[in-house]
């Protein structure tokens, strides 16, 4: 039986803030991409998330490469939100 790669990713507003994720998990494409941008290969990423298959990791990376502008914009928005929250909750 073959697996359609399109079924490996999902987006739901009530899970992970609506970010694209590996279907059936709370691991987002952005999390996979962050590891990838730190220099980890697909096999190493799969080792870090043992409940993911290598096919799921490659699907997330393929989505990233096919939609780089969208994913990069989402990563920047996440970084900005994290910085805002840190400023808000770590006031001296």
Secondary structure, 3 states (H helix, E strand, C coil): CCCCHHHHEECECCEHHHCCEECCCCCEHHHHHHHHHCCCCHHHHHHHCCCCCHHHHHHHHHHHHHCHHHHHHHHHHHHHHHHHHHHHHCCC
